Amino acid sequence: MPKLYVVPTPIGNLEDITLRALRILKEVDVILSEDTRTSGRLLRHYDISSKLMAYHKFNEHKNLSKYIEMLKQGSQVALISDAGTPAISDPGFLLVRECIREGVEVECLPGATALIPALVSSGLPNDRFVFEGFLPHKKGRQKRLLALKDEERTIVLFESSHRLVKAIHELTEYLGMERQAAIAKELSKMHESVWRGTLEELSRHVINQVVKGEFVIIVAGRE
């Protein structure tokens, strides 16, 4: 039977892939990958020879019908992203939604994501939290920050290295200097670290750092 498998891949350490994920990646007819070069390294490491095809934010609308037709014809397909769980701030939602509409079975495997390790290691309350992904770059950014000001749950954000300093400065401005927060850097990799403190302290800290890598920002909710 045709099926789409949504398969998480390691966010850094290649050992953080499940045995089940490896088996499925070896068994499927096609692997849809956000970046075939990045995924190619993972597949070569584990001696996986399934056919690799590109599926990313620049072609997902154009190629959606092609991949749906492939599935309806009986193919077993795995969807992976560069790192972590597909569709979480990465391409995947459109494909999953269309599979459901077309009656194609979808199965998402549990696995690696930066969201949960960052939240747990922050030391901030994690019984209730809101995941905001990436803040809008321009349009809607101020509106989103204003909405977060009164959010009572712990806030989790993704941010790229070249926007980290700006994001921390803006969070300090909108949420307040004394709000407790943490920044998780390069989780599961050699240079993994977690910076903790008030937003004001973190704002000063990031200015003096060489800001490279992938970051998760965790901010305490309003008391």
MDTraj code that builds the backbone (N, CA, C; nanometers):
import mdtraj as md
import numpy as np

residues = "MET PRO LYS LEU TYR VAL VAL PRO THR PRO ILE GLY ASN LEU GLU ASP ILE THR LEU ARG ALA LEU ARG ILE LEU LYS GLU VAL ASP VAL ILE LEU SER GLU ASP THR ARG THR SER GLY ARG LEU LEU ARG HIS TYR ASP ILE SER SER LYS LEU MET ALA TYR HIS LYS PHE ASN GLU HIS LYS ASN LEU SER LYS TYR ILE GLU MET LEU LYS GLN GLY SER GLN VAL ALA LEU ILE SER ASP ALA GLY THR PRO ALA ILE SER ASP PRO GLY PHE LEU LEU VAL ARG GLU CYS ILE ARG GLU GLY VAL GLU VAL GLU CYS LEU PRO GLY ALA THR ALA LEU ILE PRO ALA LEU VAL SER SER GLY LEU PRO ASN ASP ARG PHE VAL PHE GLU GLY PHE LEU PRO HIS LYS LYS GLY ARG GLN LYS ARG LEU LEU ALA LEU LYS ASP GLU GLU ARG THR ILE VAL LEU PHE GLU SER SER HIS ARG LEU VAL LYS ALA ILE HIS GLU LEU THR GLU TYR LEU GLY MET GLU ARG GLN ALA ALA ILE ALA LYS GLU LEU SER LYS MET HIS GLU SER VAL TRP ARG GLY THR LEU GLU GLU LEU SER ARG HIS VAL ILE ASN GLN VAL VAL LYS GLY GLU PHE VAL ILE ILE VAL ALA GLY ARG GLU".split()
xyz = np.array([
    [0.0846, -0.1196, 0.0000],
    [0.0000, 0.0000, 0.0000],
    [0.0881, 0.1244, 0.0000],
    [0.0471, 0.2293, -0.0733],
    [0.1259, 0.3533, -0.0725],
    [0.1220, 0.4172, 0.0652],
    [0.2329, 0.4770, 0.1021],
    [0.2379, 0.5430, 0.2327],
    [0.3468, 0.6498, 0.2303],
    [0.3183, 0.7605, 0.2969],
    [0.4191, 0.8631, 0.3198],
    [0.4699, 0.8485, 0.4618],
    [0.5992, 0.8273, 0.4762],
    [0.6633, 0.8239, 0.6071],
    [0.7317, 0.9581, 0.6307],
    [0.6997, 1.0228, 0.7412],
    [0.7680, 1.1453, 0.7813],
    [0.8754, 1.1030, 0.8813],
    [1.0013, 1.1182, 0.8408],
    [1.1119, 1.0577, 0.9155],
    [1.2047, 1.1660, 0.9716],
    [1.2104, 1.1804, 1.1040],
    [1.3054, 1.2741, 1.1637],
    [1.4492, 1.2264, 1.1435],
    [1.5379, 1.3218, 1.1223],
    [1.6811, 1.2923, 1.1106],
    [1.7576, 1.3711, 1.2162],
    [1.8810, 1.3313, 1.2471],
    [1.9548, 1.3965, 1.3562],
    [1.9711, 1.5465, 1.3349],
    [1.9671, 1.6210, 1.4451],
    [1.9887, 1.7656, 1.4376],
    [2.1372, 1.7996, 1.4435],
    [2.2207, 1.7001, 1.4640],
    [2.3651, 1.7229, 1.4682],
    [2.4413, 1.5928, 1.4793],
    [2.4219, 1.5236, 1.5889],
    [2.4909, 1.3976, 1.6145],
    [2.4242, 1.2848, 1.5359],
    [2.4997, 1.2218, 1.4471],
    [2.4424, 1.1192, 1.3597],
    [2.3930, 0.9969, 1.4355],
    [2.4341, 0.9804, 1.5607],
    [2.3864, 0.8672, 1.6400],
    [2.2413, 0.8846, 1.6840],
    [2.1875, 1.0053, 1.6699],
    [2.0517, 1.0333, 1.7166],
    [1.9465, 1.0011, 1.6115],
    [1.9611, 0.8880, 1.5449],
    [1.8601, 0.8411, 1.4517],
    [1.8143, 0.7046, 1.4995],
    [1.6862, 0.6764, 1.4867],
    [1.6346, 0.5524, 1.5418],
    [1.6587, 0.4353, 1.4457],
    [1.6584, 0.3158, 1.5027],
    [1.6726, 0.1953, 1.4208],
    [1.5570, 0.1837, 1.3222],
    [1.4391, 0.2222, 1.3659],
    [1.3218, 0.2170, 1.2791],
    [1.3354, 0.3136, 1.1619],
    [1.3862, 0.4335, 1.1897],
    [1.4064, 0.5308, 1.0827],
    [1.5041, 0.4771, 0.9784],
    [1.6115, 0.4159, 1.0230],
    [1.7095, 0.3601, 0.9297],
    [1.6473, 0.2503, 0.8440],
    [1.5677, 0.1649, 0.9061],
    [1.5038, 0.0562, 0.8309],
    [1.4114, 0.1115, 0.7232],
    [1.3299, 0.2099, 0.7602],
    [1.2343, 0.2652, 0.6640],
    [1.3059, 0.3367, 0.5509],
    [1.4107, 0.4120, 0.5818],
    [1.4847, 0.4819, 0.4771],
    [1.5475, 0.3839, 0.3784],
    [1.5820, 0.2653, 0.4254],
    [1.6385, 0.1634, 0.3369],
    [1.5306, 0.0935, 0.2536],
    [1.4082, 0.0870, 0.3053],
    [1.3024, 0.0097, 0.2396],
    [1.2187, 0.0891, 0.1405],
    [1.2077, 0.2208, 0.1581],
    [1.1179, 0.2990, 0.0730],
    [1.1707, 0.3073, -0.0700],
    [1.0795, 0.3396, -0.1620],
    [1.1168, 0.3562, -0.3023],
    [1.1882, 0.4887, -0.3267],
    [1.1420, 0.5931, -0.2565],
    [1.1951, 0.7276, -0.2791],
    [1.2075, 0.8002, -0.1457],
    [1.3132, 0.8785, -0.1325],
    [1.3294, 0.9686, -0.0180],
    [1.3233, 1.1117, -0.0704],
    [1.2281, 1.1892, -0.0198],
    [1.2184, 1.3309, -0.0534],
    [1.2997, 1.4094, 0.0480],
    [1.3930, 1.4905, -0.0009],
    [1.4905, 1.5549, 0.0867],
    [1.4918, 1.7047, 0.0651],
    [1.5049, 1.7797, 0.1742],
    [1.5130, 1.9256, 0.1658],
    [1.6384, 1.9691, 0.0909],
    [1.7502, 1.9045, 0.1185],
    [1.8771, 1.9328, 0.0502],
    [1.9451, 1.7994, 0.0230],
    [1.9514, 1.7603, -0.1021],
    [2.0038, 1.6283, -0.1361],
    [2.1515, 1.6142, -0.1003],
    [2.2258, 1.7245, -0.0983],
    [2.3669, 1.7168, -0.0604],
    [2.3818, 1.6871, 0.0882],
    [2.3061, 1.7588, 0.1698],
    [2.3113, 1.7352, 0.3142],
    [2.2619, 1.5948, 0.3475],
    [2.1476, 1.5574, 0.2918],
    [2.0922, 1.4253, 0.3203],
    [2.1794, 1.3145, 0.2626],
    [2.2458, 1.3425, 0.1519],
    [2.3332, 1.2429, 0.0916],
    [2.4431, 1.1972, 0.1852],
    [2.4939, 1.2899, 0.2645],
    [2.5990, 1.2533, 0.3607],
    [2.5452, 1.1578, 0.4662],
    [2.4241, 1.1843, 0.5142],
    [2.3611, 1.0962, 0.6124],
    [2.3371, 0.9578, 0.5534],
    [2.2836, 0.9544, 0.4319],
    [2.2510, 0.8262, 0.3694],
    [2.3771, 0.7457, 0.3392],
    [2.4828, 0.8117, 0.2959],
    [2.6090, 0.7397, 0.2711],
    [2.6669, 0.6845, 0.4005],
    [2.6528, 0.7618, 0.5089],
    [2.7055, 0.7182, 0.6386],
    [2.6413, 0.5874, 0.6818],
    [2.5131, 0.5711, 0.6522],
    [2.4396, 0.4509, 0.6928],
    [2.4148, 0.3544, 0.5762],
    [2.4859, 0.3766, 0.4658],
    [2.4802, 0.2862, 0.3510],
    [2.3361, 0.2658, 0.3031],
    [2.2665, 0.3778, 0.2854],
    [2.1285, 0.3757, 0.2367],
    [2.1289, 0.4184, 0.0902],
    [2.0714, 0.3351, 0.0043],
    [2.0788, 0.3597, -0.1402],
    [1.9440, 0.3913, -0.2043],
    [1.8417, 0.4186, -0.1252],
    [1.7108, 0.4534, -0.1821],
    [1.7227, 0.5795, -0.2683],
    [1.6372, 0.5882, -0.3701],
    [1.6403, 0.7024, -0.4611],
    [1.6115, 0.8319, -0.3864],
    [1.6920, 0.9345, -0.4126],
    [1.6805, 1.0625, -0.3431],
    [1.6308, 1.1681, -0.4397],
    [1.5262, 1.2419, -0.3987],
    [1.4699, 1.3488, -0.4811],
    [1.4518, 1.4745, -0.3962],
    [1.4585, 1.5908, -0.4611],
    [1.4524, 1.7181, -0.3900],
    [1.3089, 1.7590, -0.3590],
    [1.2878, 1.8032, -0.2356],
    [1.1591, 1.8591, -0.1946],
    [1.1882, 1.9697, -0.0934],
    [1.1792, 2.0947, -0.1366],
    [1.2142, 2.2070, -0.0503],
    [1.1178, 2.3229, -0.0737],
    [1.1372, 2.4309, 0.0003],
    [1.0396, 2.5401, -0.0017],
    [1.0288, 2.6085, -0.1380],
    [1.1307, 2.5908, -0.2235],
    [1.1277, 2.6566, -0.3538],
    [1.0580, 2.5725, -0.4606],
    [1.0365, 2.4430, -0.4332],
    [0.9706, 2.3605, -0.5349],
    [0.8505, 2.2815, -0.4823],
    [0.8154, 2.2992, -0.3546],
    [0.7113, 2.2143, -0.2968],
    [0.5745, 2.2368, -0.3610],
    [0.5415, 2.3608, -0.3961],
    [0.4136, 2.3855, -0.4635],
    [0.4154, 2.3274, -0.6047],
    [0.5255, 2.3479, -0.6751],
    [0.5368, 2.3030, -0.8143],
    [0.5312, 2.1510, -0.8269],
    [0.5980, 2.0815, -0.7349],
    [0.6119, 1.9365, -0.7470],
    [0.5137, 1.8572, -0.6620],
    [0.4253, 1.9261, -0.5922],
    [0.3341, 1.8567, -0.5011],
    [0.2506, 1.7517, -0.5737],
    [0.1898, 1.7893, -0.6841],
    [0.1025, 1.6960, -0.7554],
    [0.1809, 1.5759, -0.8082],
    [0.3059, 1.5988, -0.8493],
    [0.3892, 1.4894, -0.9002],
    [0.4143, 1.3852, -0.7920],
    [0.4450, 1.4320, -0.6707],
    [0.4747, 1.3380, -0.5626],
    [0.3475, 1.2690, -0.5121],
    [0.2365, 1.3402, -0.5146],
    [0.1093, 1.2774, -0.4765],
    [0.0745, 1.1666, -0.5760],
    [0.0933, 1.1934, -0.7037],
    [0.0648, 1.0926, -0.8054],
    [0.1576, 0.9722, -0.7887],
    [0.2831, 0.9971, -0.7533],
    [0.3782, 0.8894, -0.7282],
    [0.3279, 0.7988, -0.6156],
    [0.2773, 0.8610, -0.5104],
    [0.2243, 0.7851, -0.3975],
    [0.0982, 0.7084, -0.4369],
    [0.0094, 0.7711, -0.5112],
    [-0.1160, 0.7066, -0.5504],
    [-0.0924, 0.5885, -0.6445],
    [0.0224, 0.5911, -0.7130],
    [0.0582, 0.4803, -0.8005],
    [0.1176, 0.3625, -0.7234],
    [0.1345, 0.3795, -0.5907],
    [0.1783, 0.2679, -0.5078],
    [0.3155, 0.2795, -0.4459],
    [0.3815, 0.3950, -0.4628],
    [0.5166, 0.4102, -0.4084],
    [0.5143, 0.4294, -0.2573],
    [0.6176, 0.3796, -0.1937],
    [0.6431, 0.4083, -0.0528],
    [0.7464, 0.5219, -0.0495],
    [0.7111, 0.6303, 0.0168],
    [0.7935, 0.7517, 0.0129],
    [0.8259, 0.7964, 0.1545],
    [0.9520, 0.8354, 0.1762],
    [0.9937, 0.8944, 0.3042],
    [1.0238, 1.0416, 0.2826],
    [0.9802, 1.1244, 0.3740],
    [1.0098, 1.2677, 0.3710],
    [1.1060, 1.3003, 0.4835],
    [1.2192, 1.3636, 0.4487],
    [1.3150, 1.4057, 0.5516],
    [1.3502, 1.5521, 0.5277],
    [1.4006, 1.6176, 0.6309],
    [1.4508, 1.7539, 0.6181],
    [1.6004, 1.7520, 0.6460],
    [1.6631, 1.8677, 0.6423],
    [1.8069, 1.8732, 0.6695],
    [1.8382, 1.8230, 0.8097],
    [1.7506, 1.8521, 0.9032],
    [1.7721, 1.8124, 1.0426],
    [1.6406, 1.8202, 1.1177],
    [1.6174, 1.7231, 1.2059],
    [1.4974, 1.7250, 1.2881],
    [1.3767, 1.6663, 1.2171],
    [1.2597, 1.7056, 1.2644],
    [1.1336, 1.6505, 1.2144],
    [1.0775, 1.7368, 1.1016],
    [1.0546, 1.6794, 0.9834],
    [0.9970, 1.7568, 0.8724],
    [0.8653, 1.8227, 0.9120],
    [0.8378, 1.9362, 0.8488],
    [0.7158, 2.0159, 0.8668],
    [0.7204, 2.1054, 0.9897],
    [0.8196, 2.0865, 1.0781],
    [0.8355, 2.1760, 1.1931],
    [0.9324, 2.2862, 1.1517],
    [0.8783, 2.3999, 1.1071],
    [0.9576, 2.5092, 1.0501],
    [1.0401, 2.4630, 0.9305],
    [0.9932, 2.3631, 0.8616],
    [1.0551, 2.3083, 0.7413],
    [0.9442, 2.2635, 0.6467],
    [0.9756, 2.2400, 0.5195],
    [0.8729, 2.1898, 0.4263],
    [0.8151, 2.0563, 0.4740],
    [0.6908, 2.0326, 0.4394],
    [0.6280, 1.9059, 0.4754],
    [0.4784, 1.9160, 0.4964],
    [0.4326, 2.0283, 0.5498],
    [0.2902, 2.0433, 0.5811],
    [0.2027, 2.0247, 0.4574],
    [0.2396, 2.0880, 0.3469],
    [0.1579, 2.0797, 0.2263],
    [0.1449, 1.9363, 0.1775],
    [0.2547, 1.8632, 0.1805],
    [0.2540, 1.7247, 0.1333],
    [0.1688, 1.6363, 0.2242],
    [0.1836, 1.6530, 0.3542],
    [0.1041, 1.5748, 0.4490],
    [-0.0444, 1.6049, 0.4307],
    [-0.0791, 1.7315, 0.4207],
    [-0.2201, 1.7700, 0.4046],
    [-0.2794, 1.7118, 0.2775],
    [-0.2018, 1.7165, 0.1679],
    [-0.2538, 1.6671, 0.0409],
    [-0.2672, 1.5146, 0.0420],
    [-0.1745, 1.4468, 0.1093],
    [-0.1867, 1.3012, 0.1231],
    [-0.3165, 1.2643, 0.1950],
    [-0.3466, 1.3356, 0.3010],
    [-0.4682, 1.3091, 0.3781],
    [-0.5915, 1.3337, 0.2911],
    [-0.5889, 1.4416, 0.2143],
    [-0.7015, 1.4724, 0.1251],
    [-0.7221, 1.3636, 0.0199],
    [-0.6115, 1.3058, -0.0266],
    [-0.6173, 1.2068, -0.1341],
    [-0.6274, 1.0634, -0.0829],
    [-0.6389, 1.0469, 0.0480],
    [-0.6544, 0.9143, 0.1048],
    [-0.5270, 0.8328, 0.1112],
    [-0.4119, 0.8986, 0.1033],
    [-0.2829, 0.8307, 0.1161],
    [-0.2437, 0.8270, 0.2636],
    [-0.2067, 0.7107, 0.3134],
    [-0.1721, 0.6959, 0.4539],
    [-0.0451, 0.7732, 0.4873],
    [-0.0451, 0.8377, 0.6017],
    [0.0708, 0.9134, 0.6506],
    [0.1106, 0.8588, 0.7861],
    [0.2394, 0.8346, 0.8030],
    [0.2910, 0.7880, 0.9309],
    [0.4129, 0.8712, 0.9684],
    [0.4057, 0.9383, 1.0820],
    [0.5171, 1.0210, 1.1288],
    [0.5900, 0.9483, 1.2404],
    [0.7189, 0.9257, 1.2220],
    [0.7993, 0.8586, 1.3234],
    [0.8398, 0.9582, 1.4314],
    [0.8524, 0.9125, 1.5561],
    [0.9088, 0.9988, 1.6590],
    [1.0594, 1.0091, 1.6394],
    [1.1153, 1.1195, 1.6827],
    [1.2600, 1.1317, 1.6668],
    [1.3115, 1.2698, 1.6993],
    [1.4264, 1.3008, 1.6441],
    [1.5016, 1.4204, 1.6819],
    [1.4272, 1.5492, 1.6496],
    [1.4380, 1.6448, 1.7398],
    [1.3914, 1.7814, 1.7190],
    [1.4669, 1.8697, 1.8175],
    [1.4989, 1.9917, 1.7771],
    [1.5709, 2.0829, 1.8663],
    [1.4790, 2.1417, 1.9727],
    [1.3506, 2.1442, 1.9442],
    [1.2523, 2.2104, 2.0305],
    [1.2539, 2.1569, 2.1737],
    [1.2373, 2.0263, 2.1908],
    [1.2209, 1.9695, 2.3245],
    [1.3500, 1.9716, 2.4067],
    [1.4654, 1.9296, 2.3534],
    [1.5882, 1.9392, 2.4339],
    [1.6194, 2.0814, 2.4792],
    [1.5943, 2.1785, 2.3916],
    [1.6197, 2.3173, 2.4299],
    [1.5285, 2.3611, 2.5436],
    [1.4023, 2.3263, 2.5347],
    [1.3052, 2.3638, 2.6373],
    [1.3412, 2.3005, 2.7718],
    [1.3716, 2.1730, 2.7705],
    [1.4023, 2.1032, 2.8956],
    [1.5304, 2.1571, 2.9582],
    [1.6337, 2.1788, 2.8771],
    [1.7623, 2.2228, 2.9316],
    [1.7629, 2.3695, 2.9718],
    [1.6607, 2.4446, 2.9337],
    [1.6554, 2.5864, 2.9699],
    [1.6366, 2.6076, 3.1188],
    [1.5708, 2.5125, 3.1848],
    [1.5392, 2.5294, 3.3261],
    [1.4150, 2.6128, 3.3497],
    [1.3463, 2.6512, 3.2431],
    [1.2236, 2.7287, 3.2557],
    [1.1025, 2.6357, 3.2581],
    [0.9890, 2.6802, 3.3094],
    [0.8717, 2.5928, 3.3182],
    [0.8370, 2.5313, 3.1827],
    [0.8144, 2.4008, 3.1800],
    [0.7846, 2.3349, 3.0528],
    [0.6559, 2.2530, 3.0553],
    [0.5738, 2.2737, 3.1607],
    [0.4453, 2.2039, 3.1645],
    [0.3472, 2.2628, 3.0634],
    [0.3651, 2.3914, 3.0319],
    [0.2832, 2.4583, 2.9311],
    [0.3753, 2.5512, 2.8524],
    [0.3754, 2.5363, 2.7212],
    [0.4607, 2.6220, 2.6395],
    [0.3967, 2.6447, 2.5041],
    [0.4440, 2.7484, 2.4338],
    [0.3963, 2.7790, 2.2999],
    [0.5169, 2.7849, 2.2068],
    [0.5064, 2.7144, 2.0949],
    [0.6140, 2.7129, 1.9972],
    [0.5815, 2.8106, 1.8863],
    [0.6683, 2.9115, 1.8667],
    [0.6430, 3.0171, 1.7696],
    [0.7254, 3.0013, 1.6422],
    [0.8152, 2.9035, 1.6371],
    [0.8988, 2.8877, 1.5185],
    [0.9857, 3.0100, 1.4962],
    [1.0024, 3.0490, 1.3694],
    [1.0785, 3.1691, 1.3353],
    [0.9866, 3.2911, 1.3360],
    [1.0331, 3.4000, 1.3945],
    [0.9586, 3.5255, 1.3856],
    [0.9570, 3.5724, 1.2400],
    [0.8501, 3.6414, 1.1973],
    [0.8500, 3.6983, 1.0618],
    [0.9695, 3.7916, 1.0443],
    [1.0292, 3.7892, 0.9264],
    [1.1464, 3.8743, 0.9034],
    [1.1100, 4.0217, 0.9007],
    [0.9982, 4.0538, 0.8375],
    [0.9578, 4.1934, 0.8239],
    [0.8095, 4.2102, 0.8574],
    [0.7237, 4.1812, 0.7603],
    [0.5799, 4.2016, 0.7782],
    [0.5253, 4.1143, 0.8906],
    [0.4596, 4.1772, 0.9866],
    [0.3986, 4.1058, 1.0979],
    [0.4903, 4.0816, 1.2160],
    [0.6144, 4.1214, 1.2064],
    [0.7095, 4.0945, 1.3152],
    [0.6715, 4.1699, 1.4424],
    [0.6448, 4.2990, 1.4302],
    [0.6088, 4.3798, 1.5469],
    [0.4792, 4.3288, 1.6110],
    [0.3828, 4.2925, 1.5283],
    [0.2552, 4.2419, 1.5800],
    [0.2763, 4.1131, 1.6588],
    [0.3631, 4.0250, 1.6077],
    [0.3903, 3.8998, 1.6781],
    [0.4596, 3.9261, 1.8124],
    [0.5547, 4.0165, 1.8140],
    [0.6258, 4.0488, 1.9381],
    [0.5312, 4.1096, 2.0417],
    [0.4415, 4.1948, 1.9975],
    [0.3438, 4.2543, 2.0887],
    [0.2520, 4.1480, 2.1474],
    [0.2159, 4.0485, 2.0671],
    [0.1293, 3.9408, 2.1152],
    [0.2010, 3.8552, 2.2189],
    [0.3307, 3.8356, 2.2006],
    [0.4075, 3.7529, 2.2929],
    [0.4277, 3.8206, 2.4287],
    [0.4155, 3.9510, 2.4338],
    [0.4375, 4.0255, 2.5578],
    [0.3484, 3.9753, 2.6703],
    [0.2252, 3.9394, 2.6399],
    [0.1293, 3.8969, 2.7422],
    [0.1105, 3.7454, 2.7477],
    [0.1904, 3.6705, 2.6727],
    [0.1812, 3.5245, 2.6739],
    [0.2289, 3.4707, 2.8092],
    [0.1451, 3.3893, 2.8752],
    [0.1789, 3.3376, 3.0079],
    [0.2552, 3.2050, 3.0026],
    [0.2506, 3.1371, 2.8885],
    [0.3247, 3.0115, 2.8747],
    [0.4689, 3.0394, 2.8336],
    [0.5575, 2.9464, 2.8606],
    [0.6949, 2.9579, 2.8144],
    [0.6953, 2.9636, 2.6621],
    [0.7775, 3.0523, 2.6076],
    [0.7816, 3.0773, 2.4632],
    [0.9077, 3.0149, 2.4046],
    [0.8911, 2.9409, 2.2951],
    [1.0048, 2.8790, 2.2280],
    [1.0103, 2.9299, 2.0840],
    [1.1291, 2.9762, 2.0435],
    [1.1499, 3.0312, 1.9103],
    [1.2721, 2.9684, 1.8455],
    [1.2697, 2.9550, 1.7146],
    [1.3895, 2.9228, 1.6384],
    [1.4480, 3.0524, 1.5851],
    [1.5812, 3.0573, 1.5715],
    [1.6420, 3.1755, 1.5110],
    [1.7721, 3.1382, 1.4422],
    [1.8007, 3.2047, 1.3323],
    [1.9253, 3.1827, 1.2595],
    [2.0359, 3.2686, 1.3197],
    [2.1595, 3.2346, 1.2864],
    [2.2735, 3.3037, 1.3466],
    [2.2766, 3.4519, 1.3112],
    [2.2415, 3.4874, 1.1869],
    [2.2538, 3.6273, 1.1469],
    [2.1383, 3.7143, 1.1948],
    [2.0380, 3.6551, 1.2599],
    [1.9290, 3.7360, 1.3156],
    [1.9202, 3.7221, 1.4687],
    [2.0102, 3.6455, 1.5281],
    [2.0000, 3.6190, 1.6722],
    [2.0106, 3.7473, 1.7540],
    [2.1115, 3.8286, 1.7276],
    [2.1327, 3.9508, 1.8069],
    [2.0108, 4.0420, 1.7971],
    [1.9581, 4.0596, 1.6762],
    [1.8392, 4.1433, 1.6567],
    [1.7206, 4.0871, 1.7343],
    [1.7020, 3.9562, 1.7283],
    [1.5877, 3.8947, 1.7960],
    [1.5946, 3.9140, 1.9469],
    [1.7123, 3.8940, 2.0059],
    [1.7263, 3.9096, 2.1513],
    [1.7042, 4.0550, 2.1920],
    [1.7564, 4.1487, 2.1136],
    [1.7342, 4.2909, 2.1430],
    [1.5852, 4.3241, 2.1391],
    [1.5152, 4.2739, 2.0393],
    [1.3724, 4.3046, 2.0270],
    [1.2907, 4.2374, 2.1363],
    [1.3252, 4.1152, 2.1720],
    [1.2552, 4.0489, 2.2821],
    [1.2761, 4.1251, 2.4126],
    [1.3966, 4.1768, 2.4326],
    [1.4242, 4.2580, 2.5517],
    [1.3378, 4.3838, 2.5520],
    [1.3271, 4.4458, 2.4364],
    [1.2482, 4.5693, 2.4244],
    [1.1002, 4.5446, 2.4481],
    [1.0458, 4.4389, 2.3916],
    [0.9007, 4.4161, 2.3964],
    [0.8555, 4.3398, 2.5217],
    [0.9392, 4.2481, 2.5710],
    [0.8977, 4.1625, 2.6827],
    [0.9538, 4.2084, 2.8171],
    [1.0580, 4.2912, 2.8130],
    [1.1125, 4.3445, 2.9366],
    [1.2500, 4.2879, 2.9688],
    [1.3343, 4.3711, 3.0276],
    [1.4735, 4.3353, 3.0532],
    [1.4882, 4.2216, 3.1535],
    [1.3940, 4.2112, 3.2481],
    [1.4088, 4.1149, 3.3575],
    [1.3473, 3.9789, 3.3281],
    [1.2904, 3.9614, 3.2109],
    [1.2286, 3.8325, 3.1753],
    [1.3373, 3.7250, 3.1650],
    [1.3176, 3.6130, 3.2345],
    [1.4144, 3.5034, 3.2303],
    [1.4096, 3.4338, 3.0940],
    [1.5263, 3.3916, 3.0472],
    [1.5329, 3.3310, 2.9144],
    [1.6557, 3.2412, 2.9040],
    [1.6636, 3.1711, 2.7931],
    [1.7802, 3.0869, 2.7632],
    [1.7965, 3.0802, 2.6121],
    [1.9203, 3.0601, 2.5701],
    [1.9516, 3.0408, 2.4289],
    [2.0291, 2.9108, 2.4165],
    [1.9739, 2.8166, 2.3415],
    [2.0405, 2.6881, 2.3188],
    [2.1074, 2.6918, 2.1822],
    [2.2351, 2.6563, 2.1818],
    [2.3162, 2.6655, 2.0598],
    [2.3691, 2.5290, 2.0196],
    [2.3544, 2.4948, 1.8909],
    [2.4180, 2.3763, 1.8330],
    [2.3900, 2.2492, 1.9131],
    [2.2648, 2.2253, 1.9459],
    [2.2275, 2.1103, 2.0275],
    [2.2736, 1.9794, 1.9643],
    [2.3287, 1.8928, 2.0456],
    [2.3800, 1.7600, 2.0114],
    [2.5116, 1.7640, 1.9348],
    [2.5643, 1.8824, 1.9066],
    [2.6898, 1.8949, 1.8324],
    [2.8069, 1.9213, 1.9278],
    [2.9260, 1.9275, 1.8719],
    [3.0476, 1.9416, 1.9524],
    [3.0470, 2.0693, 2.0358],
    [2.9944, 2.1778, 1.9795],
    [2.9978, 2.3071, 2.0490],
    [2.8620, 2.3422, 2.1106],
    [2.7877, 2.2420, 2.1531],
    [2.6584, 2.2650, 2.2187],
    [2.6782, 2.3486, 2.3448],
    [2.5897, 2.4441, 2.3637],
    [2.5922, 2.5236, 2.4865],
    [2.4542, 2.5844, 2.5092],
    [2.4267, 2.6173, 2.6341],
    [2.3010, 2.6833, 2.6700],
    [2.3353, 2.8042, 2.7549],
    [2.2965, 2.9217, 2.7084],
    [2.3176, 3.0459, 2.7827],
    [2.1883, 3.0813, 2.8542],
    [2.1969, 3.1108, 2.9829],
    [2.0776, 3.1387, 3.0640],
    [2.0936, 3.2726, 3.1354],
    [1.9817, 3.3391, 3.1616],
    [1.9846, 3.4661, 3.2335],
    [1.8626, 3.5483, 3.1983],
    [1.8633, 3.6742, 3.2347],
    [1.7551, 3.7636, 3.1928],
    [1.7777, 3.8012, 3.0466],
    [1.6750, 3.8524, 2.9834],
    [1.6906, 3.8964, 2.8447],
    [1.7962, 4.0059, 2.8334],
    [1.8042, 4.0925, 2.9327],
    [1.9064, 4.1971, 2.9305],
    [2.0465, 4.1354, 2.9357],
    [2.0653, 4.0370, 3.0234],
    [2.1956, 3.9714, 3.0347],
    [2.2316, 3.8979, 2.9062],
    [2.1348, 3.8305, 2.8482],
    [2.1609, 3.7575, 2.7245],
    [2.1869, 3.8526, 2.6082],
    [2.1203, 3.9672, 2.6097],
    [2.1415, 4.0667, 2.5056],
    [2.2864, 4.1146, 2.5072],
    [2.3396, 4.1386, 2.6265],
    [2.4797, 4.1796, 2.6380],
    [2.5726, 4.0655, 2.6005],
    [2.5339, 3.9443, 2.6349],
    [2.6195, 3.8280, 2.6127],
    [2.6383, 3.7990, 2.4638],
    [2.5300, 3.8033, 2.3879],
    [2.5404, 3.7644, 2.2465],
    [2.6229, 3.8639, 2.1656],
    [2.6293, 3.9879, 2.2101],
    [2.7099, 4.0875, 2.1395],
    [2.8567, 4.0479, 2.1395],
    [2.9012, 3.9812, 2.2469],
    [3.0426, 3.9461, 2.2623],
    [3.0755, 3.8059, 2.2131],
    [2.9792, 3.7411, 2.1473],
    [3.0006, 3.6042, 2.1002],
    [3.0191, 3.6006, 1.9485],
    [3.0912, 3.4983, 1.9035],
    [3.0929, 3.4667, 1.7608],
    [2.9661, 3.3869, 1.7339],
    [2.8710, 3.4511, 1.6694],
    [2.7376, 3.3919, 1.6559],
    [2.7321, 3.3072, 1.5282],
    [2.7489, 3.1781, 1.5455],
    [2.7380, 3.0837, 1.4348],
    [2.6555, 2.9645, 1.4799],
    [2.5884, 2.9001, 1.3850],
    [2.5134, 2.7802, 1.4175],
    [2.3642, 2.8030, 1.4195],
    [2.2943, 2.7043, 1.4749],
    [2.1485, 2.7080, 1.4861],
    [2.1108, 2.7337, 1.6316],
    [2.0070, 2.8155, 1.6534],
    [1.9725, 2.8590, 1.7881],
    [1.8237, 2.8367, 1.8186],
    [1.7982, 2.8046, 1.9456],
    [1.6614, 2.8010, 1.9975],
    [1.6567, 2.8993, 2.1138],
    [1.5594, 2.9884, 2.1106],
    [1.5418, 3.0870, 2.2175],
    [1.4222, 3.0455, 2.3015],
    [1.4417, 3.0401, 2.4333],
    [1.3332, 3.0047, 2.5250],
    [1.3143, 3.1218, 2.6217],
    [1.1920, 3.1713, 2.6325],
    [1.1634, 3.2866, 2.7178],
    [1.0498, 3.2520, 2.8135],
    [1.0679, 3.2862, 2.9397],
    [0.9620, 3.2632, 3.0384],
    [0.8377, 3.3428, 3.0037],
    [0.7229, 3.2862, 3.0344],
    [0.5977, 3.3577, 3.0106],
    [0.5777, 3.4694, 3.1119],
    [0.4811, 3.5554, 3.0828],
    [0.4509, 3.6660, 3.1745],
    [0.3922, 3.6106, 3.3030],
    [0.4406, 3.6577, 3.4155],
    [0.3893, 3.6125, 3.5438],
    [0.2569, 3.6782, 3.5753],
])
top = md.Topology()
chain = top.add_chain()
for i, resn in enumerate(residues, 1):
    res = top.add_residue(resn, chain, resSeq=i)
    for name in ("N", "CA", "C"):
        top.add_atom(name, md.element.get_by_symbol(name[0]), res)
traj = md.Trajectory(xyz[None], top)
